[in-house]
Structures are given as structure tokens and as C-alpha cells.
Amino acid sequence: MSVYFYDTYALAKIVLGDVKYKKYDQFDIVTSKLNLMELYLFMLRNKIQGPERIYEMFEESIVDINNEDIFQAMKLKLKNKNISYVDIIGYILSKKHKIKFLTGDNAFKDLPNVEFVK
């Protein structure tokens, strides 16, 4: 089975039932607590029912973030100012775990190790 690092964009598309992300809801999900934090806010803003339940559904997919991950992410952020802190950390985590970064965020469109779905 395939494994991807799901950024907040990908998680939100799955929650919304976007057909372009249908095939990705069957793969193993890896994400960070920061991505789930953003997803939770997205669900609150969009009045999606049961945000706590959905958050908890994805909670088992969380990987830890250590200091080295933060250091690498901030070095990359210097070169990519248009990428958010949460997204750049997720991207570094995907590389660390040797899995593709799944997103539809335009800031990642041309970066290596990205599965871009819009």
C-alpha cells in the first residue's frame, strides 16, 4: 500500500469528499499535529460537522517533529517565502520519512518529492 504525507490541503479535500482525492483516501496517511491543527480550524470556519471526531480519526497518523526538522524547514523557508511554516515543516517531514508530499498548494507545484493534485 502507498504512503503519503498529507498536508492540510489534501486532508481538507478528503474531508470534503473531493473526487480528485478519492483515490488517496485508501492510502496510509502520515501528517503532523500542526497539519491537524490547521485542518481543525478549516472545519470550524466551514462549519463542518464533528471536527473533533475527524481530528481524532487522523490523530493516529501523526509523526513527531524534532528540532532538526524545524532547523531544516526554516532554512528552506528562507528560500521559499511564500510557503507557510506548517507546510514547509510537513514537506521536510515527508522527505525525512522518504514519502511523497501530497498537496494541491501551488507553492509546491514544481518542487521535488511532491504529488500535486489540484
N, C-alpha and C positions, 0 to 999 in steps of 0.2 A: 504494500500500500504506500502511496506517496505521502510525503510530509511537506508542509509549507509553513513558513512564518506568516501568520495572518496579521496584517496591520489593521488599524481601526477601520479604514475604508472597506477592506474585504469583510471584516466582521459585520459591519453595518449592512453591507449588501446581502450577506447571508441572512441576517435577521429580517431584512425587508423582503426576502424571497426573490431577489433579482435573478432572472433566468440566466444571465451571463455567468453567475456564480453558482448555479445549481450543481454543476459537476464537482465543485470544490467543497461542498458540504459533506462529502463522503470521505474526504481525506483526513489524516491525522493533523490536528491543529496545534501549532505552537504559537504562543503570543506572550506578551508581558503584562504585568499588573497595570502598567501605565496605559497600555492599549485598552485594557478593560475599563479603566477609569474614563478614558475618552468615549468608549462605547456607551457606558452608563449615562454620561452626560448627553450624548446623542439621543439615547432613548428617552430621557427625561424631556429634552427640548421638543422631540417629535411625538410626545405623549404615547409612546409605545407601551402597551400593557405588560406588566410583570418584569420591569427592568432588573429587579433583584434576582428573580428566578433565572433570567437569561444570563446575567453576570455570573451567577453560580454555576450554570451549565458549562461555561467556558473556563471557569476557575482552575479546573484540573489541568489545563493546557499551559499554565504559566511557567516560564523559565525565569530563573533569578538573574538579576543584573548586578554585576560586581563593579568595583572601582575601575578595573582595566577596561571594561565595556564602556563606561562613562568617558574615560580618557580618550579612547579611540573614537567614540562618537563625536566628541567635541572638536577633535582635530579635523574630522571630516566635515563637521558643521561649518568650520571656518571657510571651507572651500565651497559649501553649498548653503548659502544663507537663506534660501527660500524653503528649506526643509525644516519642519518643526523638530523640537527636541525629542518628543516622543517617537516620531517617525525615524529619526536618524539613529536613535538607540535601537529600535526594532530592526533596522537594516543591519546594524553591526551584530546584533544577536543572531540574525539569520546567517550571516557569514560565519560567525563563531560555531554555530551548530551545523554548518555545511548543508543548509537547506535554502530553497528559493524563497524570496520575499514576495508575497502575493499582495498586490495593490492595484488600484486604478488611479492613484495620485500622480498627476502629471509630472511632479518633481522627480519621479523615479523612472520615467519612461525610457530614458536612454542609459540608465546605469546597469552595470553587470549584475548578475545573480538576481534578476527581477523577473517575475511572471506578471506582466502588465495586462490587466483586463479592464476595459472601460465599456 
